[in-house]
Amino acid sequence: MLDVLERCERHPEEALKLVCGDHDQLCCHVCVAMDHRHCASIQHIPDVAKGIRKDPEFRQLPQRVAVLRKQIEDMKNDRKKNCALLKKTRTAIVDEIKAIRKKINDILDKMEKTTVQDLDRLVADQELSIKKDIESCTQMHDELKNITDDIQSKDSSGETPLYIGFRKCEEKIKQANEILQNMSNVVKYDITFRKHNGIEDNLSSMKTFGELNESNVFGKQPLISLFPRDHVFGTKGYKEYNVKMSSDKDTCDILGICELPGGEVVITDFNNNKVKLLDQEYRVVDHCDVPEYPNDVRHIGGNEVAVCVNIDDRHELHFINITKGKLVTTRKLSFTHRCYGAAHHGNNLYISSDTVLYVHTMTGKQVKKLYEDKTGGDTVVRFAISNDGKTIYITNYSNNQLITLDNLGNKLATFTDPDLLGPAGVHVTTAGHVFVCCWTSDTVLQVDKDGKTKLATLAREQDGVYIPKALFFSSRSSSLVVGGNKDTLLVINVQ
């Protein structure tokens, strides 16, 4: 009976005796005869196995397996938490759907009540007119009868009373004809009802209460949104959350914000050279120091984020993993140009560098310059890529513009507005909503998906906006998180 470890998996009756160096595979004699006849590097396992106990990789094998098993266990636990979170998300969305239904029902109830009230008013008016006509007819009918009865009773009293009765009756007849003529102008009183087709047409064209978008693509945060792509947001309220730590020496300067799948938020604090991890209540739960000047931060995938760092002539992208509430830097990429903003789509990594938007591979190799603007010093500050990768939005701080490109670098639109002064952060949701925050005008705007029109100014300085430089839309809480040169994050609840 062969030992399980030494048994060939393809040919269970045979023992593993050989190693094919060309294919780096363990083989039995049958394997060699069938698949490795032409291979030049076939060795006996006993010859290759000599000294295996002293091999450093063999000695580290238990530790490597233990680490890998721990990672697998963590992944399994993360998936379980993800499943529980999905159930909570479903419950929350169902509650929101029911709330929408209630609002629609309330609107329909109000429309029905108003329509019935209008109907009752019209019916009452017409009934009053009919009542007046009936009263006039009754009165004239009785007066004509009475006067003719009086004339007939005077038949033996001489001609004078008859003449007077005749003249009075002629007058009544004239009055009666006038009344009938006036009444005949209205054949009958009626009310008609013609429904507004737009109500049924609009409702029947909407198969659902909103869009449900999911994403499990590498680097894209799952998003479930009840807001259609053309939805114009309004504000429900503003709240500020303190993110300053006791060890911070300067006022916080938040240059980057992103959200993890579990709802935690990661921010970069430029002035204090820190990357901070916040819980779902925006409380700082951990941080890690960076050498100098952390700029943008983007969610890359899973629990990993990438932070742009510039130190003198060193321009780097630091990859940080978040495990059990701790931030750990795992690797770095270096560039020959400044690394101010970062994002990725598919297998491409996009980096903004003040005046240029570069495309790199995920290993850091430069592919091309996608877009360049030398009309100012900060013409390519931050950028955001649509979920389908076809549209790129760039903030041009120097010229107070929002630039919209296609994925080939062709300019599609240039947007300006009095509220768009010193545009800094830009964010596009998975559903396609575009938001911009502006450093100089202290504003937060929503712009249409084509990058041509302002849809709304959602916040100003009086609402708590102060030198805003980064923003992020949280689908979990239906809110915009805005950061700038301030110790607090501004959270704008939207609807």
Sequence and secondary structure as in RCSB ss.txt:
>XXXX:A:sequence
MLDVLERCERHPEEALKLVCGDHDQLCCHVCVAMDHRHCASIQHIPDVAKGIRKDPEFRQLPQRVAVLRKQIEDM
KNDRKKNCALLKKTRTAIVDEIKAIRKKINDILDKMEKTTVQDLDRLVADQELSIKKDIESCTQMHDELKNITDD
IQSKDSSGETPLYIGFRKCEEKIKQANEILQNMSNVVKYDITFRKHNGIEDNLSSMKTFGELNESNVFGKQPLIS
LFPRDHVFGTKGYKEYNVKMSSDKDTCDILGICELPGGEVVITDFNNNKVKLLDQEYRVVDHCDVPEYPNDVRHI
GGNEVAVCVNIDDRHELHFINITKGKLVTTRKLSFTHRCYGAAHHGNNLYISSDTVLYVHTMTGKQVKKLYEDKT
GGDTVVRFAISNDGKTIYITNYSNNQLITLDNLGNKLATFTDPDLLGPAGVHVTTAGHVFVCCWTSDTVLQVDKD
GKTKLATLAREQDGVYIPKALFFSSRSSSLVVGGNKDTLLVINVQ
>XXXX:A:secstr
   GGGB SSSTTSB  EEETTTTEEE HHHHHHH TT S EEEHHHHTTTGGG HHHHTHHHHHHHHHHHHHHH
HHHHHHHHHHHHHHHHHHHHHHHHHHHHHHHHHHHHHHHHHHHHHHHHHHHHHHHHHHHHHHHHHHHHHHHHHHH
HHHTTTS HHHHHHHHHHHHHHHHHHHHHHHHHHTSS         HHHHHHHHH SSSS      STT      
 S TT    EEEEEEEE   TT  S   EEEEEE TTS EEEEETTTTEEEEE TT  EEEEEE SS EEEEEEE
ETTEEEEEEEETTEEEEEEEEEETTEEEEEEEEEESS   EEEEETTEEEEE BSEEEEEETTS EEEEEEE  S
SSSSB  EEE TTSSEEEEEETTTTEEEEEETTS EEEEE  TT SSEEEEEE TT  EEEEETTTTEEEEE TT
SS EEEEEE GGGT  SEEEEEEETTTTEEEEEESSSEEEEEEE 
